[in-house]
Amino acid sequence: MPNIKVIIPAYNEADSIALVIKDIPDLVNEIIVVSNNSNDDTEINAKNAGATVLTESNKGYGYACLKGMDYISNQTEKPDIIVFLDGDYSDYPEELTKIIAPILYDDIDFVIGARVKDLRENGSMTIPQIFGNWLATSLMTLFFRAKFTDLGPFRAIKYNALLNLQMEDKTYGWTVEMQLKVLKQKLSYIEIPVNYRNRIGVSKVSGTIKGAIFAGVKILGWIFKYSLKK
């Protein structure tokens, strides 16, 4: 069996984090929850649910993901696959088997769980999210002939491929940076439709005007930066 590790960035997800961990399939070797400056019971609930818990005081999705990667880099036995998953229970963790299947059986480098309309619960994605996904993926199609339709956070990637991307974004641009670098390095990729439900609690990004604006600016910044490098 491959060595699979899951990284879950989490900021104040005390009400949902144990549910996420519980639904992750047993084939995963280690679940790593990175508490991104949480001030609730996220850390204790994650630990009680069986996860490895790290803390990252710098706020930012990318900061949390990089913290998890740094932790893994110091382990003797390296994983084959890294899965990224949100801690708000909007994704269906049990669908991890669908996400990793193209890597295991078709040697695909990178897989995104696409939140397609037919599988989304009503209200699970806000209008700014839907528009932002459409705009970002349309621009990637225009500039890079990409076939992405979503910037979904539920994703899997070969560990060595992830290292070669040399990820650097610390905040909202993490997901789109990964997809742009996958395109630049001509890695193989595919989207797998996944179910998506209303999250537990309020989104720290799409749930606020400030978060939505900053996320949009960061995402577009990455896209135009790479389009100029062509």
Secondary structure, DSSP 4 states (H G I P E B T S, - for coil): ---EEEEEEESS-TTTHHHHHHHS-TT-SEEEEEE-S--SSHHHHHHHTT-EEEE--S-SHHHHHHHHHHHHHTSSSPPSEEEE--SSS-B-GGGHHHHHHHHHHH--SEEEEE--GGGBPTTSS-HHHHHHHHHHHHHHHHHH--------S-EEEEHHHHHHH-----STTHHHHHHHHHHHTT--EEEEE--B-PPSS--SSTTSHHHHHHHHHHHHHHHHHHHHT-
